[in-house]
Amino acid sequence: MTLISNEFHRACAERLGFDFVPYASVSTYIEEQEANRDLGRPEAPAQSISHAERLHRWHLPELRATYAALAERADPRDSVVVARSWTLAGRLAQERLGIPLATVYISPPESIRLWVGVPLLLNRPPPSRWIYDKLCAPRIDEHFDQLYSFINTFRAEIGLGPVQHIQSSWFESPQLSLGLWPDWLYPRMAHWSPRMRLPGFVLHETRVDEPLSPEVESFLAAGEPPVVFAAGTFRSGGAEAYFSTSIEICRRLGRRGILLSESRAQVPSVLPDSIATFSYVPMHQLLPRCAALVHHGGIGTAARALQAGLPQFLVTLRFFDQPINAVRLIKLGVADAVHDEDYRADTVAPRLQKLLTHPRVRKACETQARRMAGPDAAGAACDALEELLADRSRSGPVPLQRVAS
């Protein structure tokens, strides 16, 4: 198995047993991540890079390099490309080289077509595929076909004609799509592809076999289960106010707390004995020993809290999957949420206290934890990929190498 990604991910990929092909350097990855920290922020500086600029600066070079790697390495007779929706080289290789493709979504908002609340319908999903095609798709295409015009430039380079409806329909594989979430969290929508499968959460963490550090074990053993505060990737560049507010929330509730921060500089230099900070702790080991999780609303973090049966308080930004994840988790009865600019101790402390103490919340968390212990999602996803390859080869299922995570 081969992973084509940024050089930043080489060590993790090789540790899991993948051959690795880089499409860009570590410095490019860091540059893009730094630019992404302004996404969704009302106070983003005026010089922030626009979406169109991001696509041309990073995605177009990645597209060229990834397509070249696929053309060199992938054989349509025994290969399947597994790619997230914005990895457009996979879609082009499917068309030009005949390589089977599975489009993978981590959460529905990764694609406008999968968005749970499609615009133009008062934030409600379209009741049918026909309504989506007639009312939603034309407005989506009006904006995105121009934004993604570089796709047609590259298509001409590799001998393909121009394509329309790029965002509304083209970039999803017509062979197979995998939504890596359970249908009880995001139910199937009428306008989704009939080729969409929902195997469930495929959870993975690096250093999965490592025990908790002595420092973490010592803190957990020293008192009541703490509340965990995680800033998240897109807030990790400026989380000082977030962590200061989190400490005050713990003080008002009389709770212990763990602050997860990439940088010790984001956390006050002097902490009370009831507060500890760590740069990284494996969530699957930490959360079952904690009282609640306060986080940014990303789907992976939310899934870990569901697995541990913890109440969640979401501090969401206004982009990607975070707001919609908040809506779904609140509906399940396991969470509450505020937007990033409303994260204040006087607002959050009483609402977090209710999550921590209400019997209905505790029962809902237990229900979702039982659901999370269901069928093997990774195995179901691999089964779907093997069936795709079998359909292509017409010679029966071809077992893929399954790398343990």
ZIJOTA-V982124 format. One record per helix or strand. SS is the DSSP state (H for helix, E for strand). FROM is the first residue (numbers start at 1). TO is the last residue. If there is no record, write none. Layout:
# ZIJOTA-V982124
{{SS	FROM	TO} {SS	FROM	TO}}
This chain:
# ZIJOTA-V982124
{{E	2	6} {H	7	15} {E	19	24} {H	26	36} {H	51	73} {E	80	84} {H	88	97} {E	100	105} {H	108	110} {H	112	114} {H	129	147} {H	150	157} {H	166	170} {E	176	179} {E	196	197} {H	214	221} {E	227	230} {H	233	235} {H	240	253} {E	257	260} {H	264	266} {E	275	278} {H	283	289} {E	292	295} {H	299	308} {E	311	316} {H	322	332} {E	335	339} {H	340	342} {H	345	357} {H	359	372} {H	377	393}}
